[in-house]
Amino acid sequence: MEDKCQPLRRRILGWPGTRLGWWSVGLAATFVVLFIINATVFMPSTAEAPW
């Protein structure tokens, strides 16, 4: 494997090299987008909260 020759930082912060790695990047990006949508659209602000 040529990955062993690269520095540790490059292996950790580099783009994924496997199909499973790309799936995890896609799922993480989807989670972040849905989390932001949930926080901004569906959660009431403190001014609108009845308490």
Summary of the structure (lengths in Angstrom):
residues: 51
radius of gyration: 18.7
end to end distance: 59.0
largest distance: 59.2
contacts: 77
relative contact order: 0.08
helix: 67%
strand: 0%
